[in-house]
């Protein structure tokens, strides 16, 4: 099963991004690299917003990378069309798709090695949303009223 994957990082994750782009293409996925292309310092929100917009406009899934994965995941999650999950191992990646219908995963280049990142991506792109009981919960994520308990 091939997927459309949009990927972006900041300067701290440029090497991890390059490795994952090559690996994803080897696996037969369609990959859009949204930058950056060099190691000069950049601001992760700029690339998180760019990634979120690509996922919203073009569909597919996204991969957000920065030093810890935290900052860029926050940026991506500011877009109403995105549900970004910070993951460090494949089970979390699988559950993010299956239970939360996440369409973006974030990882930290300083925390996750290349092989673990590949395993997370494989779990993420091959797992479908579970639907059923999870659907109503995911629908609540888009509801601005937090006091519905």
Order of alpha helices (4+ residues) and beta strands (2+ residues): beta-alpha-beta-alpha-beta-alpha-beta-alpha-beta-alpha-alpha
